[in-house]
Amino acid sequence: MNYTPKSQDFFKNVFDVVRLIPKGRVTSYGAIAKYLGAGGSSRMVGWAMNASHGVKPKVPAHRVVNRNGMLSGKGHFATPTLMEELLAKEKIKVKNETIVDFEKHFWDPIAALGF
């Protein structure tokens, strides 16, 4: 199925992909958008992450960062340090608001789930 940003279910589809990210791994907004067939919609994935807090079942939004591994969404968590704290619990180190060894921790949904 090809997903588009206009799909009513786009946020739900984003949430479903994010729930598949293994603990100790991260992905990017763009990688999720590309997996969903909406490669130019990484910003919309960000909007979905901003709307994910309180969604059931839980969406591990802390595992989604920008293409450079920066915690660009940290301002949308309950506290300014919560995103980094959640990543630290999963043994992911952050320095200067950026994932250390980003490539090592990167989870590509296309490679992991197929396309």
WOLIN-V724926 format. One record per pair of residues at least 4 apart in sequence whose ideal C-beta (glycine too) atoms are under 6 Angstrom apart, sorted by the first residue. I is the first residue (numbers start at 1). J is the second residue. Records with the same first field share a line. If there is no record, write none. Layout:
BEGIN
I = J + J
END
This chain:
BEGIN
2 = 37
3 = 7 + 13 + 36 + 37 + 38
4 = 38
5 = 10 + 38 + 41 + 44
9 = 13
11 = 48
13 = 36
14 = 32 + 45 + 48
15 = 59
17 = 32 + 109
18 = 59
21 = 25 + 27 + 63 + 107
23 = 90
24 = 90 + 91
25 = 105 + 107
26 = 63 + 65 + 99 + 105
27 = 31 + 107
28 = 67
29 = 42 + 45 + 46
30 = 42 + 67
31 = 108 + 109
32 = 45
33 = 38 + 39 + 41 + 42 + 45
34 = 39
35 = 109 + 110
49 = 61 + 64 + 73
50 = 76
52 = 59 + 61
55 = 59
62 = 83 + 86 + 87
65 = 69 + 71
66 = 70 + 72
69 = 98 + 99 + 102
70 = 97 + 98
71 = 83 + 97
74 = 83
77 = 82 + 83
78 = 82
81 = 85
84 = 94
87 = 92 + 94
92 = 105
93 = 100
95 = 100
99 = 105
102 = 106
109 = 113
110 = 115
END
